Amino acid sequence: MLRTHTCGELSLEHVNQEVVLCGWVQRVRDKGGMIWLDLRDRYGITQLLFEEGKTQANVLETARSLGREFVISTKGVVIERLSKNDKIATGSIEIRVTELNVLNPAKLPPFLIEDETDGGDDIRMKYRYLDLRRNIVRKNLQLRHQVARHTRAYLDDLDFIEVETPVLIKSTPEGARDFVVPSRMNPGEFYALPQSPQTFKQLLMVAGFDRYYQIVKCFRDEDLRADRQPEFTQIDCEMSFVTQEDVLNTFEGLVRNLFSKVKNFDLPEVPRMTYADAMRLYGSDKPDIRFEMQFAELKGESQDLTSGKGFGVFDDAELVVGICAPDCAVYTRKQLDELTDWLKRPQIGAKGLIYVRYNTDGSLKSSVDKFYAEEDIKKWAEALNAKPGDLILILSGAADKARKQLNELRLEMGSRLGLRDPNVYRALWVLDFPLLEYGEAENRWFAMHHPFTSPKPEDIQLLDENLGAVRANAYDMVINGVEVGGGSVRIFEKELQKKMFGILGFSEEEAQEQFGFLMNAFEFGAPPHAGIAFGFDRLCSIFGGADSIRDFIAFPKNNSGRDVMIDSPSLISEVQMKELSIKSEIV
């Protein structure tokens, strides 16, 4: 080894020991007669001391020639610091240097290698290998390592087997667009990169492996945002001879174990909610339950407290629905107008906002007093369980649209009121999703999860009667309003799988061509099985208190799907194109 210790382990117990350290120059402070140098490696920072009259002249001269990020080796004696630094682990000691060697000089980096850097996203992504030297970024990857390590330990204790599945597979319609790879040995034919190992893990159940998992790369060619990357990682799992309840218990255990090991946090028992209730109470299938503000319908299937008063906006609406923002009756007209403008933005698209102030003196003041008497509005307040001091916010229109808009408003109010604390964690199971959703543009049914999801046994007869009413034997886990995992009980009988493909618009020939290998496998004794996949990057970002999964990926792509560090994707040569039997139409 070139060093005796790392830059993060020395303490007072090492005083008077001679040590050799290696690392990068973080900063140099030259005070004339004395020089202090902070030496950094992955493990921490150690201060080096150079002193005229005590340090050899050639060593002192070398120290003065050093710049940021030079790679050096140094020998010296550990001494106690007079002015201690309690912000770093080695802050009670320093090294009086006797030898100093430059292992590799460095150009001045394009941004500061500090937690509070002066580099923007673009420059840091171009020089990602420098960005990874920053403590804050390195800690994110160390956290990622811990999540992976504890995941493997938990699943190993439950007799799961980690099995690798292929990366070059057959292109099959599973939702997003595939990334495809041309085959040189099979001209004109293509592999696809897997969107998930779905069919392979089901085949492993047919093969009798009983409990499988994999921390696996997946690929989807879709538009990007903070929680999406073209290549991402899943904790992918499957189990045989189990029910939905077994899966929920097993993987709630995994998530609670990760919170305990990684965050030292005791996650409460995870409540369960049906998809129908989630949409009714929150307007979202991934509700953030860290705070209340549940929806209450003022006009809907159960009651109508708004019609017949001459207010056309409510009279013509399919749904009138509201939330109660606690202790917000003090909102000014200016604040309410700003909130209305926020809702009218194209990405939300609300036409307006109705409000009711429940004043602390018990009086009610609304933006529709012209149409409704106070006794009418008091019924609204009762429906929303409002109390004096609260603010009622109401939207109306087509049911699905109004719920989605109110969901955005609820989340915004939660943020403004400080109710979405990133240090508070609330998990939720959402169950009983619709099996199918109808695409108006395509004029056909689509699988809400994927084609291998089983309908709930009591709903199977509805496949011949009312497709929109069929519930899936499916489940999602949501943490703080973010979907972190989802899965289902699978179809394991060939005839039911054929029927599902038929409902989704596949002819028998198309189903056989695309998925014949799976349906044929079902003829050789497929066990009942179920599984789940967690977004590994999303879990890491939640544990790390960040919005973007990019911060927890060593070499991420930007929002255009490019790796600006290596300049990828890029053109390939005409020779390669010819070998792959590809002709480019791009000029």
Secondary structure, DSSP 8 states (H G I E B T S, - for coil): ---SS-TT---GGGTT-EEEEEEEEEEEEE-SSEEEEEEEETTEEEEEEEEBTTB-HHHHHHHHT--TT-EEEEEEEEEE-SS--TTSTTTTEEEEEEEEEEEE-----SS--SSS-S--HHHHHHTHHHHTTSHHHHHHHHHHHHHHHHHHHHHHHTT-EE----SSB----SSSB--EEE-SSSTT-EEE--S-SHHHHHHHHHTT--EEEEEEEEE-B----TT--SEEEEEEEEEES--HHHHHHHHHHHHHHHIIIII--------EEEHHHHHHHHSSSS--TTS----EEEESSS-BSSTTSS-HHHHT-SEEEEEEETT-TT--HHHHHHHHHHHTSTTT-----EEEEE-TTS-EEETTTTT--HHHHHHHHHHTT--TT-EEEEEEESHHHHHHHHHHHHHHHHHHTT---TT---EEEEE--BSEEEETTTTEEEESS-TTB-B-GGGGGGGGT-GGG-BBSEEEEEETTEEEEEEEEB--SHHHHHHHHHHTT--HHHHHHHHHHHHHHHTTT---EEEEEEEHHHHHHHHTT-S-GGGGSSS---TTS-BTTTTBS----HHHHHHTT------
